[in-house]
Amino acid sequence: MTRAARSRTGTALLTAGRAFVLSFASIVGSTALFVLSVLSLAFVPLGVGLGTTPWVMDAVRAHANRRRLLAATWSDVRIPVPYRPFPEDARTGLTGRVERTTLLLRDPATWRDLRWLLLDMTAGYVLLVLTFGLVVYPLEGLVLAAGLWRVFEDSTYWYAFVPVSSQLTGLAAAALGVVLLHLGLRAAEPLLRAHFVLARSALAPAQGELARRIERLTETRHEAVDTAASELRRIERDLHDGAQARLVAMGMNLGAIEALVEKDPARAKKLLAMARTSSAEALAELRDLVRGIHPPVLAERGLGDAVRALALRMPVASEVSVDLPGRAGAPVESAAYFAVSEALTNAVKHADADRIWVDVHHAGGMLRISVTDNGRGGAAVAAGSGLGGIERRLGTFDGVLAVSSPAGGPTMVTMEIPCALS
């Protein structure tokens, strides 16, 4: 046997051994996790699943990620990891469990993992058995020809489609075994690769899902352009009707003062006071306009302090918790700031709340903000509503919005934006 042939044989035997070991992970690990997942999800309405589902799904994801690693290492099959970044939850109690479970169940990758578990313990397991079976099974034919056929001398033992009951039929079984061994050594690597390709078909996002994602991103980009255009028109209108009108009036007053300063000093003095008032009002309106475009505190101090400043202006008691080790990009900070502003405004205007909690932190490549109030609940994302506006604003940055607002409260608005901090 040549060196190349020995190398191919060794590789095939190694592949068969890998398939043998991996078959236990498929039939035992995938089956157990699938059963646990189904039971945990079934018990979610009873409340028990709220505590078990995050733990079970974390185990499922770890199991799937190990398979991704083996696919890339053993067969060079790349399976993407499409999980939405899930930061460690700082909240405790029932609210935290509900939030974790909701975010997990909203992730399409969770359901792809469950589909893969079912596929892995059936078709995936069969491919693994074939991978090592076609290498191991031929050994039985060789053993039969070596003398094991004598055990079945008074009866008939079927080796594949060969009835073994004599030395001649034992040699026929050995010949078939050699053919099967040759076939198994050649098919081991393709069969193992087929197993991983099958896993990729279940775990990777479908083309339709990617198309819908692109369509959503395109839609949010168009909405962002429309929003920017309407914002420019609002700024133009506010300048025209507010500060510009006051500046024109102030200019007219200064012209009148110039004409009256020697003829009627008292009248000129009164007009000068009016001009000073108009100047102060125009300056205040310009400051408000600039604050509406990009608050100075946001530019100077960052998102954390800007959110604290927002909370201080709220007419209800507000608590703000911030854990940001750096700063996000200016567009992301601006989107997050105005999203929080809208959420706080909704809590004050519609929820009839007397206390608000705001939590801002960054983990796992995700900026995560939650606004919770103890109001009457019943909030929902709808077209034309404040929450709908927040969803569109976050969608521009591929962010997501989750709302938990049962009747009677409390209401929790959770916002996530993928970003990196400086």
C-alpha positions as CSV (number, residue, x, y, z in Angstrom):
1,M,0.0,0.0,0.0
2,T,1.4,3.4,-1.0
3,R,1.9,6.2,1.4
4,A,-1.0,8.2,-0.1
5,A,-3.3,5.2,0.2
6,R,-2.3,4.6,3.8
7,S,-2.9,8.3,4.5
8,R,-6.4,8.1,3.0
9,T,-7.2,5.0,4.9
10,G,-6.0,6.6,8.2
11,T,-8.1,9.7,7.5
12,A,-11.2,7.6,6.8
13,L,-10.7,5.5,9.9
14,L,-10.3,8.7,12.0
15,T,-13.5,10.1,10.4
16,A,-15.4,6.9,11.2
17,G,-14.1,7.2,14.9
18,R,-15.3,10.8,15.0
19,A,-18.7,9.9,13.7
20,F,-19.0,7.1,16.3
21,V,-18.3,9.5,19.1
22,L,-20.5,12.2,17.6
23,S,-23.4,9.7,17.2
24,F,-23.8,9.6,21.0
25,A,-24.1,13.4,21.1
26,S,-26.8,13.2,18.4
27,I,-29.0,10.4,19.8
28,V,-28.5,11.2,23.5
29,G,-27.7,14.9,23.8
30,S,-30.0,16.2,21.1
31,T,-32.9,13.9,22.2
32,A,-32.6,15.0,25.8
33,L,-32.4,18.7,25.0
34,F,-35.3,18.5,22.6
35,V,-37.5,16.8,25.3
36,L,-36.4,19.3,27.9
37,S,-37.1,22.2,25.5
38,V,-40.6,21.1,24.7
39,L,-41.5,20.5,28.3
40,S,-40.1,23.8,29.4
41,L,-42.0,25.7,26.7
42,A,-45.2,23.8,27.6
43,F,-44.9,25.0,31.2
44,V,-44.3,28.6,30.3
45,P,-48.0,29.5,30.7
46,L,-47.9,27.9,34.2
47,G,-45.0,30.0,35.2
48,V,-42.6,27.1,35.7
49,G,-41.1,27.5,32.2
50,L,-40.2,31.1,32.9
51,G,-37.4,29.9,35.2
52,T,-36.3,26.8,33.2
53,T,-36.6,28.1,29.6
54,P,-33.5,30.4,29.6
55,W,-31.4,27.7,31.2
56,V,-32.6,25.0,28.7
57,M,-32.1,27.4,25.7
58,D,-28.6,28.3,26.9
59,A,-27.8,24.6,27.0
60,V,-29.3,24.1,23.5
61,R,-27.2,27.0,22.1
62,A,-24.1,25.6,23.7
63,H,-24.8,22.2,22.1
64,A,-25.4,23.8,18.7
65,N,-22.3,25.9,19.0
66,R,-20.2,22.8,19.7
67,R,-21.6,21.3,16.5
68,R,-20.7,24.4,14.6
69,L,-17.2,24.2,15.9
70,L,-16.8,20.5,14.9
71,A,-18.3,21.2,11.5
72,A,-15.7,23.9,10.8
73,T,-12.8,21.9,12.3
74,W,-13.6,18.4,10.8
75,S,-15.3,19.1,7.5
76,D,-14.7,22.9,6.8
77,V,-18.5,23.5,6.9
78,R,-19.2,27.0,8.2
79,I,-22.4,27.4,10.0
80,P,-23.3,31.0,10.9
81,V,-24.1,32.0,14.5
82,P,-27.2,34.2,14.0
83,Y,-28.2,34.6,17.7
84,R,-29.2,38.1,18.8
85,P,-26.6,39.2,21.4
86,F,-28.2,38.5,24.8
87,P,-26.5,40.4,27.6
88,E,-26.5,39.1,31.1
89,D,-29.7,40.3,32.8
90,A,-29.2,42.4,35.9
91,R,-32.8,42.1,36.9
92,T,-34.1,39.6,39.4
93,G,-37.4,38.1,40.3
94,L,-40.4,37.4,38.1
95,T,-39.9,40.5,35.9
96,G,-36.4,39.5,35.0
97,R,-37.5,35.9,34.1
98,V,-40.3,37.1,32.0
99,E,-38.0,39.5,30.1
100,R,-35.3,36.8,29.5
101,T,-37.9,34.3,28.3
102,T,-39.6,36.8,26.0
103,L,-36.3,37.9,24.4
104,L,-35.4,34.3,23.8
105,L,-38.7,33.3,22.2
106,R,-38.6,36.4,20.0
107,D,-35.3,35.3,18.5
108,P,-35.9,33.2,15.3
109,A,-32.6,31.3,16.0
110,T,-34.3,29.7,19.0
111,W,-36.8,27.9,16.9
112,R,-34.2,27.0,14.3
113,D,-32.2,25.3,17.1
114,L,-35.3,23.2,18.1
115,R,-35.8,22.2,14.5
116,W,-32.2,21.2,14.3
117,L,-32.4,19.1,17.5
118,L,-35.3,17.1,15.9
119,L,-33.4,16.7,12.7
120,D,-30.1,15.8,14.4
121,M,-31.6,12.9,16.4
122,T,-33.1,11.4,13.3
123,A,-31.6,12.0,9.9
124,G,-28.4,13.4,11.4
125,Y,-28.0,10.3,13.5
126,V,-28.6,8.0,10.5
127,L,-25.8,9.7,8.6
128,L,-23.4,9.2,11.5
129,V,-24.3,5.5,11.8
130,L,-23.6,5.1,8.1
131,T,-20.3,6.9,8.4
132,F,-18.8,4.5,10.9
133,G,-21.1,1.5,10.1
134,L,-19.7,1.1,6.6
135,V,-16.2,0.8,8.0
136,V,-17.0,-1.5,11.0
137,Y,-19.6,-3.8,9.4
138,P,-17.2,-5.3,6.8
139,L,-15.1,-6.7,9.7
140,E,-17.9,-9.1,10.4
141,G,-17.6,-10.5,6.9
142,L,-13.9,-11.1,7.4
143,V,-14.5,-12.8,10.8
144,L,-17.2,-15.0,9.3
145,A,-14.8,-16.2,6.6
146,A,-12.0,-16.8,9.2
147,G,-14.2,-19.4,11.0
148,L,-17.1,-17.8,12.6
149,W,-19.3,-19.4,9.9
150,R,-19.0,-22.7,11.9
151,V,-21.2,-21.3,14.6
152,F,-24.0,-21.1,12.0
153,E,-23.2,-24.5,10.3
154,D,-26.6,-26.0,11.3
155,S,-28.5,-22.8,10.5
156,T,-28.4,-19.8,8.2
157,Y,-26.9,-16.4,9.2
158,W,-27.5,-13.6,6.8
159,Y,-24.7,-11.2,6.3
160,A,-26.3,-8.4,4.3
161,F,-27.9,-10.4,1.5
162,V,-25.4,-13.3,1.7
163,P,-26.7,-16.5,3.6
164,V,-23.7,-17.8,5.6
165,S,-23.6,-21.5,6.5
166,S,-20.3,-22.9,5.0
167,Q,-16.8,-21.9,4.2
168,L,-17.7,-21.0,0.7
169,T,-20.5,-18.7,1.8
170,G,-18.2,-17.3,4.4
171,L,-15.7,-16.4,1.7
172,A,-18.6,-14.7,-0.2
173,A,-19.4,-12.7,2.9
174,A,-15.7,-11.7,3.2
175,A,-15.7,-10.6,-0.5
176,L,-18.8,-8.5,0.2
177,G,-17.1,-7.1,3.3
178,V,-14.1,-6.0,1.3
179,V,-16.3,-4.2,-1.2
180,L,-18.2,-2.6,1.7
181,L,-15.0,-1.6,3.4
182,H,-13.7,0.0,0.2
183,L,-17.0,1.8,-0.1
184,G,-17.0,2.9,3.5
185,L,-13.4,4.2,3.4
186,R,-14.3,6.3,0.4
187,A,-17.6,7.5,1.7
188,A,-16.7,8.3,5.3
189,E,-15.6,11.9,4.8
190,P,-18.5,12.8,2.4
191,L,-21.0,11.2,4.8
192,L,-19.7,13.2,7.8
193,R,-19.7,16.3,5.7
194,A,-23.3,15.6,4.7
195,H,-24.2,15.4,8.4
196,F,-22.8,18.9,9.0
197,V,-24.4,20.3,5.8
198,L,-27.7,18.9,7.1
199,A,-27.1,20.7,10.4
200,R,-26.3,23.9,8.5
201,S,-29.6,23.7,6.5
202,A,-31.4,23.8,9.9
203,L,-29.3,26.2,11.8
204,A,-28.5,28.8,9.2
205,P,-31.0,31.6,8.5
206,A,-33.2,30.8,5.4
207,Q,-32.9,32.9,2.3
208,G,-36.5,34.1,2.8
209,E,-35.6,35.3,6.3
210,L,-32.6,37.1,5.0
211,A,-34.7,38.7,2.2
212,R,-37.3,39.9,4.8
213,R,-34.5,41.3,6.9
214,I,-33.1,43.2,4.0
215,E,-36.6,44.4,3.1
216,R,-37.1,45.6,6.7
217,L,-33.7,47.4,6.8
218,T,-34.5,49.1,3.4
219,E,-37.9,50.2,4.8
220,T,-36.4,51.6,8.0
221,R,-33.8,53.5,5.9
222,H,-36.5,55.0,3.8
223,E,-38.4,55.9,7.0
224,A,-35.2,57.5,8.4
225,V,-34.8,59.6,5.3
226,D,-38.5,60.7,5.5
227,T,-38.2,61.5,9.2
228,A,-35.0,63.5,8.5
229,A,-36.8,65.5,5.8
230,S,-39.9,66.2,8.0
231,E,-37.5,67.2,10.8
232,L,-35.8,69.7,8.6
233,R,-39.2,71.1,7.6
234,R,-40.1,71.4,11.2
235,I,-36.9,73.3,12.0
236,E,-37.4,75.6,9.1
237,R,-41.0,76.3,10.2
238,D,-40.0,76.9,13.8
239,L,-37.3,79.3,12.8
240,H,-39.6,81.1,10.4
241,D,-42.5,81.4,12.9
242,G,-40.5,81.9,16.0
243,A,-36.9,83.2,16.3
244,Q,-36.9,84.8,12.8
245,A,-40.2,86.7,13.4
246,R,-38.8,88.0,16.7
247,L,-35.5,89.1,15.2
248,V,-37.4,90.9,12.4
249,A,-39.5,92.7,15.1
250,M,-36.4,93.5,17.1
251,G,-34.8,95.0,13.9
252,M,-37.9,97.2,13.3
253,N,-37.8,98.3,17.0
254,L,-34.1,99.2,16.7
255,G,-34.9,101.3,13.5
256,A,-37.7,103.1,15.4
257,I,-35.3,103.7,18.3
258,E,-32.7,105.2,16.0
259,A,-35.3,107.7,14.7
260,L,-36.7,108.5,18.2
261,V,-33.6,108.6,20.3
262,E,-33.2,112.4,20.0
263,K,-36.9,113.4,19.4
264,D,-38.6,111.3,22.0
265,P,-36.1,109.7,24.4
266,A,-38.9,108.2,26.7
267,R,-40.5,106.5,23.7
268,A,-37.1,105.2,22.5
269,K,-36.3,103.8,26.0
270,K,-39.6,101.9,26.0
271,L,-38.9,100.5,22.5
272,L,-35.4,99.6,23.7
273,A,-36.9,97.5,26.6
274,M,-39.2,95.8,24.1
275,A,-36.2,95.0,21.8
276,R,-34.3,93.5,24.8
277,T,-37.3,91.3,25.6
278,S,-37.6,90.1,22.0
279,S,-33.9,89.3,22.0
280,A,-34.2,87.2,25.2
281,E,-37.2,85.4,23.8
282,A,-35.6,84.7,20.5
283,L,-32.5,83.3,22.3
284,A,-34.7,81.1,24.4
285,E,-36.5,79.8,21.3
286,L,-33.2,79.1,19.6
287,R,-31.9,77.2,22.6
288,D,-35.0,75.1,22.7
289,L,-34.7,74.4,19.0
290,V,-31.1,73.4,19.3
291,R,-31.9,71.2,22.3
292,G,-34.6,69.5,20.2
293,I,-32.0,68.8,17.4
294,H,-29.2,67.6,19.6
295,P,-29.2,68.3,23.3
296,P,-25.9,69.9,24.5
297,V,-25.7,67.6,27.5
298,L,-25.8,64.6,25.1
299,A,-22.9,66.0,23.0
300,E,-20.9,67.0,26.1
301,R,-21.6,64.4,28.7
302,G,-22.9,61.4,26.8
303,L,-26.0,59.3,26.9
304,G,-26.0,58.4,30.6
305,D,-26.0,62.0,31.8
306,A,-28.4,63.1,29.1
307,V,-30.9,60.4,30.3
308,R,-30.4,61.5,33.9
309,A,-31.2,65.1,32.8
310,L,-34.3,63.9,31.1
311,A,-35.5,62.1,34.2
312,L,-34.9,65.2,36.4
313,R,-37.4,67.1,34.2
314,M,-40.1,64.4,34.6
315,P,-43.0,65.4,36.9
316,V,-42.9,62.0,38.5
317,A,-40.2,60.3,40.7
318,S,-37.6,58.6,38.4
319,E,-34.6,56.4,39.1
320,V,-31.9,56.0,36.5
321,S,-29.2,53.3,36.5
322,V,-26.4,53.6,34.0
323,D,-23.5,51.2,33.2
324,L,-21.7,52.4,30.1
325,P,-17.9,51.9,30.0
326,G,-17.6,54.1,26.9
327,R,-19.6,56.1,24.4
328,A,-21.5,54.9,21.4
329,G,-21.5,56.7,18.0
330,A,-23.3,60.1,17.9
331,P,-26.2,58.8,15.7
332,V,-26.8,55.8,18.0
333,E,-26.7,58.1,21.1
334,S,-29.1,60.5,19.5
335,A,-31.6,57.7,18.6
336,A,-31.4,56.2,22.0
337,Y,-31.8,59.6,23.7
338,F,-35.0,60.5,21.8
339,A,-36.3,56.9,22.2
340,V,-36.0,57.2,25.9
341,S,-37.5,60.7,25.8
342,E,-40.6,59.3,24.0
343,A,-40.9,56.4,26.4
344,L,-40.8,58.7,29.4
345,T,-43.3,61.0,27.8
346,N,-45.7,58.1,27.2
347,A,-45.3,56.9,30.8
348,V,-46.3,60.3,32.1
349,K,-49.1,61.1,29.6
350,H,-50.8,57.7,29.2
351,A,-49.7,55.3,31.9
352,D,-50.8,57.4,34.9
353,A,-47.6,56.3,36.6
354,D,-46.1,57.8,39.8
355,R,-42.7,56.1,39.5
356,I,-40.4,55.3,36.6
357,W,-37.2,53.3,36.5
358,V,-34.7,53.6,33.6
359,D,-31.8,51.1,33.2
360,V,-29.1,51.8,30.6
361,H,-26.2,49.4,30.1
362,H,-24.1,47.8,27.4
363,A,-23.1,44.1,27.1
364,G,-22.4,41.6,24.4
365,G,-22.1,44.3,21.7
366,M,-25.6,45.6,22.5
367,L,-26.8,48.9,24.0
368,R,-29.8,47.9,26.1
369,I,-32.3,50.3,27.7
370,S,-35.4,49.5,29.7
371,V,-38.0,52.0,30.8
372,T,-40.4,50.6,33.5
373,D,-43.3,52.4,35.1
374,N,-45.9,51.3,37.7
375,G,-48.8,52.7,35.7
376,R,-52.0,51.0,34.5
377,G,-50.5,49.1,31.6
378,G,-52.2,48.2,28.4
379,A,-49.5,49.8,26.2
380,A,-49.1,48.4,22.7
381,V,-47.0,49.1,19.6
382,A,-49.3,50.5,16.9
383,A,-48.9,52.5,13.7
384,G,-48.9,56.2,14.5
385,S,-48.3,55.7,18.3
386,G,-45.3,56.9,20.2
387,L,-44.1,53.3,20.7
388,G,-44.4,52.8,16.9
389,G,-42.2,55.8,16.4
390,I,-39.6,54.4,18.8
391,E,-39.7,51.1,16.9
392,R,-39.1,52.9,13.6
393,R,-36.3,55.0,15.1
394,L,-34.5,51.9,16.4
395,G,-35.1,50.0,13.2
396,T,-32.8,52.5,11.4
397,F,-29.9,51.0,13.4
398,D,-31.2,47.4,13.3
399,G,-32.4,47.7,16.8
400,V,-35.5,46.1,18.3
401,L,-38.2,47.1,20.7
402,A,-40.0,44.8,23.2
403,V,-43.0,45.9,25.2
404,S,-44.4,44.0,28.2
405,S,-47.6,45.8,29.5
406,P,-50.3,43.6,31.0
407,A,-53.5,45.2,32.1
408,G,-53.0,46.8,35.5
409,G,-49.2,47.2,34.8
410,P,-46.4,47.4,35.2
411,T,-45.2,48.4,31.7
412,M,-41.7,47.6,30.6
413,V,-40.3,49.0,27.4
414,T,-37.0,47.4,26.4
415,M,-34.9,48.8,23.6
416,E,-31.8,47.2,22.1
417,I,-29.4,48.7,19.6
418,P,-26.3,46.7,18.3
419,C,-23.2,49.0,18.7
420,A,-19.7,49.2,19.9
421,L,-18.5,51.6,22.6
422,S,-15.5,53.8,22.2
